[in-house]
Amino acid sequence: MKKKAFAGVLLTAVLSVAMLAGCGSSQQASPQADGKKSDKELVVVTNATFPPFESVDTSSGEKKYVGLDIDIANQIASNLGVTMTINDIAFSGLIGSLMDGRADVAVSAMSPTEERKKNVDFSDSYFSPRNAILAPKGSNFSALDQLGGKKIAVVFGTTYEKDAKAIQGANVVSLDNSTAVIQELNNKRVDAAFIDGSQAAVFLKKYPELEMHLLPATDDTFAFAFPKGSKWVEPFNKELKKMKENGELDKLIEKWLGKEFNQQ
């Protein structure tokens, strides 16, 4: 009887160890907490309503993200041997998605302002934009101070919104994306739109009833944003430096914006 009892206890113990080992294997095989399959996948957030930097192309029947920013990020990802998963969200949500760990990098023509640097890290700059005022033909708004007392459409959470709000007497209408800004302008609900100059040139081709005035160059730049302390900042900077030195960045800027915007 003692032999049988001991054998039963031993069998129970072996089965218990096997079950525990099975549980441990299951946990190790589960996806990472942030939903990524591996550290070779970059979760990218963008606001794809900012041509020619980022937009959605469905001409092939499939949804495809295109633009200068997308091309630069794709080139860097390829050089680093990683894949990208792109999520299209509101511009105002980009910083938050980095802060709470839902994304590895924001690729969305973002200016590295001091306020943003408090919450995220930035790569080196890759482009120096020109700002522009879009308005109905004949408006002749060639300077920001001419917009005092006017209704101005801007994208919420951008440096354009900040600068527009500094104009004395201006009534600033903040919207989710640049497409909504142009719709507001075309529907005559605002007097002017304050946006990026290269983007304004794209809209001008589509809406010839508008006029564009490029503003003098500022010290504003575009860069990629990352969570604080991200391991990806240095690799991105190394690849950006290579692209500047070998002319690849110049080629991409010329492809999307033309030679006149090639500032590298």
C-alpha positions in Angstrom: 0.0 0.0 0.0 2.8 2.4 0.9 4.5 1.7 -2.5 1.3 2.5 -4.4 0.7 5.6 -2.4 4.2 6.9 -3.0 3.9 6.2 -6.7 0.6 8.1 -6.8 2.2 11.1 -5.1 5.2 11.0 -7.5 2.9 10.9 -10.6 0.9 13.8 -9.3 4.1 15.8 -8.7 5.4 15.1 -12.3 2.1 16.1 -13.8 2.1 19.3 -11.7 5.6 20.2 -12.9 4.6 19.5 -16.5 1.5 21.8 -16.2 3.6 24.6 -14.7 6.2 24.2 -17.5 3.4 24.4 -20.1 2.1 27.6 -18.5 5.6 29.2 -18.6 6.0 28.4 -22.3 2.7 29.9 -23.2 3.6 33.2 -21.5 6.9 33.4 -23.3 5.3 32.9 -26.6 2.7 35.6 -26.1 3.0 39.0 -28.0 4.8 41.9 -26.4 2.7 44.2 -24.2 2.6 46.9 -26.9 1.2 44.5 -29.5 4.3 44.3 -31.6 5.5 40.9 -32.9 9.2 41.7 -32.5 11.7 44.5 -31.9 12.2 44.5 -35.7 8.9 46.2 -36.2 8.5 50.0 -35.8 5.0 51.3 -35.0 4.7 54.6 -36.8 2.0 57.3 -36.2 1.3 60.0 -38.7 -1.5 62.4 -39.7 -1.8 61.5 -43.4 -3.6 64.7 -44.4 -0.5 66.7 -45.1 0.6 66.4 -48.8 3.3 66.3 -50.1 4.7 65.0 -46.8 2.2 62.4 -45.9 -1.2 61.4 -47.5 -3.2 58.4 -48.5 -3.2 57.1 -52.1 -6.0 54.8 -53.1 -5.4 55.0 -56.9 -4.3 51.3 -57.0 -7.4 50.2 -55.2 -5.5 49.7 -52.0 -4.8 52.2 -49.2 -1.2 53.3 -49.4 0.7 56.0 -47.4 2.8 58.2 -49.6 4.8 61.4 -49.3 8.3 62.8 -48.5 8.2 61.9 -44.8 7.0 58.3 -45.7 9.8 57.9 -48.3 12.4 59.1 -45.8 11.1 56.8 -43.0 10.9 53.8 -45.4 14.5 54.3 -46.5 15.7 54.5 -42.9 13.7 51.5 -41.9 15.1 49.5 -44.8 18.6 50.5 -44.0 18.1 49.5 -40.3 16.5 46.2 -41.3 13.1 46.8 -39.7 9.5 47.0 -40.9 7.0 49.7 -40.3 3.4 49.6 -39.3 1.7 52.9 -39.9 -1.3 54.2 -38.0 -3.1 57.3 -39.2 -4.4 59.5 -36.3 -5.2 63.1 -35.6 -2.1 65.4 -35.4 -3.1 66.4 -31.9 -2.8 62.8 -30.7 0.7 62.1 -32.0 2.7 63.2 -28.9 0.3 61.3 -26.6 0.7 58.1 -28.5 4.5 58.3 -28.1 4.2 59.2 -24.4 1.9 56.2 -23.5 3.9 53.7 -25.5 1.5 53.1 -28.4 4.1 54.1 -31.0 7.8 54.1 -31.6 8.1 57.2 -33.8 5.9 60.0 -35.2 6.5 60.7 -38.9 4.4 63.7 -39.6 6.3 66.9 -40.5 6.6 67.9 -36.9 8.5 70.9 -35.6 10.8 70.2 -32.6 9.5 73.0 -30.4 10.7 73.5 -26.8 7.2 72.6 -25.5 7.2 69.3 -27.3 10.7 68.5 -26.2 9.5 68.3 -22.7 7.5 65.2 -23.6 9.3 63.5 -26.5 12.8 63.3 -28.1 13.5 64.4 -31.6 15.8 63.3 -34.4 18.0 65.7 -36.2 16.1 68.0 -38.6 15.6 66.9 -42.2 13.7 69.8 -43.7 13.3 73.6 -43.3 9.8 74.6 -44.3 8.4 77.9 -45.7 5.1 79.0 -44.3 2.3 80.3 -46.5 -1.0 82.1 -46.4 -3.7 80.8 -48.7 -6.7 83.0 -49.4 -9.2 83.7 -52.2 -7.7 85.4 -55.3 -7.4 89.1 -54.8 -7.0 89.0 -51.0 -3.3 90.0 -51.2 -2.5 88.7 -47.7 1.3 88.7 -48.0 2.2 89.1 -44.3 0.8 87.7 -41.1 0.1 91.1 -39.6 -2.4 91.7 -42.4 -4.6 89.0 -40.9 -5.4 91.0 -37.8 -9.2 91.0 -37.4 -9.5 88.2 -39.9 -10.7 84.6 -39.5 -7.8 82.2 -40.0 -8.0 78.4 -40.3 -5.1 76.3 -39.0 -4.5 72.7 -38.0 -5.0 72.1 -34.3 -1.8 71.5 -32.3 0.6 72.9 -34.9 3.1 75.7 -34.8 0.8 77.4 -37.3 -1.9 77.6 -34.7 0.5 79.0 -32.2 1.7 81.7 -34.6 -1.8 82.6 -35.8 -3.0 83.1 -32.2 -0.2 85.6 -31.7 -1.7 87.9 -34.4 -3.5 90.7 -32.7 -7.3 90.6 -33.3 -7.2 87.4 -35.3 -10.0 84.9 -34.9 -8.3 81.5 -35.2 -10.3 78.4 -36.2 -8.4 75.2 -35.2 -9.3 72.1 -37.2 -8.1 68.4 -37.2 -6.3 68.4 -40.5 -5.3 70.5 -43.5 -8.0 69.1 -45.7 -10.6 70.4 -43.3 -8.7 73.8 -43.3 -9.0 74.1 -47.1 -12.6 73.1 -47.0 -13.3 75.8 -44.5 -11.5 78.3 -46.8 -13.3 77.1 -49.9 -16.7 77.3 -48.2 -15.9 80.9 -47.3 -16.2 80.3 -43.6 -12.7 81.8 -43.0 -10.8 84.6 -44.7 -7.4 82.7 -45.0 -5.6 79.6 -44.1 -2.1 79.5 -42.6 -0.2 76.3 -43.5 3.1 74.9 -44.8 4.2 76.5 -48.1 5.0 73.2 -50.0 1.6 71.9 -49.0 0.0 75.2 -50.0 1.5 74.8 -53.5 -0.2 71.4 -53.8 -3.6 72.8 -52.8 -3.1 75.7 -55.2 -2.9 73.3 -58.2 -6.1 71.8 -57.1 -8.0 75.0 -56.3 -6.9 77.7 -58.8 -9.5 80.1 -57.3 -7.1 80.5 -54.4 -3.8 82.5 -54.2 -0.7 81.7 -52.2 1.8 84.0 -50.5 5.0 82.4 -49.3 6.4 84.0 -46.1 10.1 84.7 -45.3 12.1 81.7 -44.1 12.1 81.1 -40.4 14.3 78.9 -38.1 11.5 76.3 -38.1 12.4 72.7 -39.1 10.8 69.3 -39.4 12.1 66.2 -37.4 10.9 62.8 -36.3 9.6 62.4 -32.8 10.2 59.5 -30.4 9.3 58.5 -26.8 11.7 59.9 -24.2 14.9 57.9 -24.0 14.1 55.9 -27.2 16.8 53.7 -28.5 15.8 54.6 -32.1 16.9 58.3 -32.0 20.6 57.6 -32.6 20.1 55.0 -35.4 17.7 57.4 -37.2 20.2 60.3 -36.9 23.0 58.1 -38.3 20.8 57.2 -41.3 19.7 60.8 -41.8 23.3 61.9 -41.8 24.2 59.3 -44.5 21.2 60.4 -46.6 22.3 64.0 -46.4 25.9 63.2 -47.3 25.1 60.8 -50.2 22.4 63.0 -51.8 19.5 60.6 -51.2 17.6 63.2 -49.1 18.1 65.8 -51.8 16.6 63.4 -54.4 13.5 62.7 -52.3 12.9 66.4 -51.6 13.2 67.2 -55.3 10.9 64.3 -56.1 8.1 65.6 -53.9 8.6 69.3 -53.8 10.8 70.4 -56.7 14.3 71.8 -56.9 13.3 75.1 -55.4 12.7 73.5 -52.0 16.0 71.6 -52.0 17.8 73.2 -49.1 20.2 70.6 -47.9 
